[in-house]
Amino acid sequence: MKKSIFTVLTLMLVFLFLLSGNAAPKKDTSWEDIAKKGVFVLGLDDSFPPMGFRDEQGQIVGFDIDVAKAVCERLQIKLKLQPINWDAKEQELNTKNIDCIWNGLTITPERQKNLLFSKPYMKNRQVIVVRGDAGLTSLASLAGKRLGLQAGSSAKDALDKASSFKASLADIIEFDENMTALMDLEMGGLDAVLMDEIVARYYIQQKNKNFIVLDEALAGEEYGIGFRKNDQELMAKVQETLDAMAKDGTLADISIKWFGEDITILGK
């Protein structure tokens, strides 16, 4: 009798296990939730010109900001800009303090393990910025020098991969922001800064600084928008809107406003 009861209980447990294994996956309501709330929270580093930064009035502006505003206008939702610590960006996303990371975010294999990315929309390179009067003209000339970069950035990833160059440096200093690193470079605290080419060239042009970008780059890369892994529907809705903007010329117009030409790659 006991054996029969044990057999029945075992069969019931097996049945329940199989039933739970065949349960329907949880429905993705990521876009539905945003539409219902009416607000899309964009996480950014607000000192990353020209993608996202504060103007003289303290307002957050930039290429990515204008694109995001156009996307939200078409989706009939409100855009909320949320400055974050760039080194903690994935934590901010996964704890749902923000709905996406959209601010010159480089697509890397390591980040793809934890984030769902949109299609790439712009190309970029990791370049070395030095003072114009320093006499530094190549990566080799930086041997024994002090290099600065932003913590948690793709510049750090690029440097880690360039092991020989990294080993040749005297010191590597991490900063919360690229702009702080460039200020330290100007004052002589650093010999060079490793950063995004798009940001570097915009900064040099706008601020009229005596900086130069070395011809040798450490890495080529592409920018994309980062979402939570399970937010497929939200990503698809934003991507669909971006594709339409690329097709009708809106994306090109925004690029021309900020860069003087269309440097976007979406749909090309």
Sequence and secondary structure as in RCSB ss.txt:
>XXXX:A:sequence
MKKSIFTVLTLMLVFLFLLSGNAAPKKDTSWEDIAKKGVFVLGLDDSFPPMGFRDEQGQIVGFDIDVAKAVCERL
QIKLKLQPINWDAKEQELNTKNIDCIWNGLTITPERQKNLLFSKPYMKNRQVIVVRGDAGLTSLASLAGKRLGLQ
AGSSAKDALDKASSFKASLADIIEFDENMTALMDLEMGGLDAVLMDEIVARYYIQQKNKNFIVLDEALAGEEYGI
GFRKNDQELMAKVQETLDAMAKDGTLADISIKWFGEDITILGK
>XXXX:A:secstr
 HHHHHHHHHHHHHHHHHHHHTS      HHHHHHHHTEEEEEE TEETTTEEE TTS EESHHHHHHHHHHHHH
T EEEEEE  GGGHHHHHHTTS SEEEEEEE  HHHHTTEEE    EEEEEEEEEETTS   SSGGGTT EEEEE
TTSHHHHHHHH HHHHHH SEEEEES HHHHHHHHHHTS SEEEEEHHHHHHHHHHHT SEEEEEEEEEEEEEEE
EEETT HHHHHHHHHHHHHHHHHTHHHHHHHHHHSS  B TT 
